Amino acid sequence: MSEEEIFQLEKRAFFSKTWLFVCHQSRFGKPGDYHAFDVAGISFFVVLGRDMKLRGFHNVCRHRAYTVVRKSCGTSTRFSCKYHGWQYDDKGGLVKAPKFDESPGFVRDENGLFEVKLIETREGLVFVNFDASTMKLPFNNVKSHVDLGNCSWVDGMEVTCRTNWKTVANEFSNQAQWSQSPFGWFSALRKSKIVRLLGPLSSIKELDDDLWCTMVLLPRSSSEVIVRCDLYAKEGQVAPAKTLEKRKWMLEQELMAVTKSGAEEKSLTGQRYFAYQCGGRTIDLFAILAQHQRSEKMAKRKLQPAIRLTGTADIDTEAEALCDALEGAADAPSLEMCSRMSSFPHTVEW
Ligand code: FES
């Protein structure tokens, strides 16, 4: 398999059905606060509803799959798709569908945004899972071992690393192991007090008593990954500007070093092994991919756990015909195309 084929298999077998940490709940201060993300082309956003509940939604319009939320973050309790004006509320419900509202047989309640499974832990860590099955998915609670009470977001940055996501994930895993070893604890070179994995794509570090950061990987392709770094501080105890600047500089250096080592590794080998600890168990990515491949062979088709089925092929065809009739357009973008359009501009500035 080519690197890209492996990446697509990872998307189906792993990213689509694994609990992934995205951010801390303190990033959502008031109703309507939202943040949008993209993991391996799966575009989604998390919003704090007026009922103060966090919900996640696929960032894909139910009309013709255009991107609904186009900014990386903001505040709104209504989300309008710019293409034909369908509008959704903070619970994902469709509230406006021009032309369709009067169409016989059109059920507004059945055309809300597709919800993404979301769990917020007691520590305020927010995890999502794209698995579309109706089954309750097991969640191994992850303990950060960092005091996250009464904290607030201080600053953040995103860095594009031209390497495979597993290179950076391996680095997170190594840092977490090192931090828990006696050598890590006594090392004079130790830069972070505690480092813990929050799943396969993220880690949390305690930098100082009142300052900590999360690193989240957002894989873009087999050879590119965005690293999202967020700094949080205890409320009312924001670190002095000088300390903050120093910490940010150190994190930038660390990310640059990872990127560099990733580029070097890429020139050596195309195969990368990746395993990580979760809930006291070792999760082996290679075994998960092999198992999924076996299932696909038996099913004689690609199995895509994140894909939502809206009904039978006939019903979908009828819906598509209705769209064409109402819009008089047959050149709307495909779902695949739209999910690629979803890329909001990634900042590299703090
Ligand atoms: S209103 Fe969203 S694609 Fe038409």
Boltz pocket constraint, residues with backbone or C-beta under 6 A from the ligand:
constraints:
  - pocket:
      binder: B
      contacts: [[A, 61], [A, 62], [A, 63], [A, 64], [A, 65], [A, 66], [A, 81], [A, 82], [A, 83], [A, 84], [A, 85], [A, 86]]
      max_distance: 6.0
